[in-house]
Amino acid sequence: MPAPRRPRTPNARPQAAPKADTRRAPSARGAALRMLNEVLGEEPRLLADLSDAPWAAGMAGADRARAQRLAAETLRGLERCDRLLAKHLKKLPPLPVRNVLRIATWELAHGEAAHGVVNDAVNAVSRMPRQGHLKGLVNAVLRKIADEAPSEWPKLRAPRLPDWLREPLVAAYSSAQMLAFEAAHAAGAPLDLTPRDPAQAADWAEKLGGVLLPTGSVRLAEAGQISALPGYEEGAWWVQDAAAALPVKLLAPKQGEKILDLCAAPGGKTLQVAAAGAEVTAVDLSAHRLKRLEANLKRTGLKATVIAGDAMEHEGRYDAILLDAPCSATGTIRRHPDLPHARDGAEIGDLIGLQSFMIDHALSLLNPGGRLVFCTCSLIPDEGECQIEEALERHPDLRVDRSALERPGIDPAWITEEGGLRLTPDLWPDLGGMDGFYMAVLTR
Ligand SMILES: C[S@@+](CC[C@H](N)C(=O)[O-])C[C@H]1O[C@@H](n2cnc3c(N)ncnc32)[C@H](O)[C@@H]1O
């Protein structure tokens, strides 16, 4: 029988570093508009890929952060914006004008002074070569929205996920749980930190005015400027969702162990493994994303061997392997509200194929008695539970180590039939939720 064809790696294209742009930098609102136009455009892009776009090169850090937030929050509330606007639009204007209206609607619903918001929106449209004539319409609509939005916004339902994602999730969970996911996505995410020294987590929670979560992460309600927080410069902690910090806790790296982090960038998990004193090799296909890993290693003073390359071609023998495989990232919508709009699910089939090839390759690199943690930040069981069930069928000597799940803060209700952990954004409702994730510990 011919060997099965390996699916193409969806994000295998090398990413070039952005070129500096000498044109005048856009305002925060102008940049947010460009971001929305790109996320919702014909060739949709993710916000994360736009943060260092050439057109944003001259922007001050604070403006850049404001633009990102404005774009992300408008996308999070897009359905609500459109519902408010629909009452006042007989016909949908072209996308750039619609996006000006959407951003302004979000701002008006969230307490921004109407005068500035409406003026800026009218000016933005009047500068559009082909849509300038719509400035009067924009002015009239936004004056009405300014009156209504603050009181109407909270009455609108949490935005629904698009069908490409809602349908598989309703089939896998339930309609009620789906509504709870959507409410969690609408609520957004607090800022979680992983302390370099887990024994000092409570101290950092106190110093930063946060709370210590049951699994050992520190949660802050208000992020502000992260690089200005105590402990940032000295690398005493790094930003990492509490759910994303769990795979390495299950891996339980030990001093001196030889550990491979197969899909490592931007590196939150590599830092955890290195902080435990293990000898870590971090591999990732994206040289661009690895730059962030290198910067994080420098800031924290932690050590890792960093390799830009294809996980499927990596060779060696390791005591333990972490495989945080490329996936649909549908568990991270609280923090990436652009994802449901910029994606359409077309690449999920390829990703599922790649994940199973990566599991098999990772298993071939394990020392006898070694352990593999497979995880994905996805809500889709095909990228989680099903991968493990199928791996167990392909490898009769493989078993799932359930004892690895006996860790502080892990609720037994999260444990799945095959022995993995299923985390969803509606968990910890009183603490502010967590990202969706799946993880399992395999040994052979
Ligand atoms: C979920 S992210 C990893 C997140 C990372 N473990 C962390 O904690 O920061 C998946 C990563 O897989 C990388 N990737 C995708 N295909 C790959 C391949 N064939 N070989 C190595 N890395 C790959 C992507 O560049 C991406 O950085």
The ligand as a Gaussian input file, in Angstrom:
#p B3LYP/6-31G(d) Opt

LIG

0 1
 C       -0.214000      26.454000      18.690000
 S        1.158000      27.241000      18.035000
 C        2.388000      26.891000      19.228000
 C        2.318000      27.739000      20.474000
 C        3.525000      27.539000      21.387000
 N        3.680000      26.148000      21.765000
 C        3.443000      28.368000      22.634000
 O        3.105000      27.860000      23.696000
 O        3.737000      29.557000      22.554000
 C        1.591000      26.170000      16.738000
 C        2.927000      26.461000      16.118000
 O        3.193000      25.434000      15.161000
 C        4.066000      25.972000      14.204000
 N        4.093000      25.032000      13.064000
 C        3.171000      24.832000      12.107000
 N        3.557000      23.854000      11.268000
 C        4.765000      23.423000      11.724000
 C        5.683000      22.433000      11.291000
 N        5.444000      21.675000      10.217000
 N        6.820000      22.283000      11.997000
 C        7.100000      23.048000      13.075000
 N        6.259000      23.999000      13.529000
 C        5.105000      24.167000      12.867000
 C        3.477000      27.335000      13.915000
 O        4.452000      28.197000      13.357000
 C        3.040000      27.754000      15.328000
 O        4.013000      28.576000      15.906000

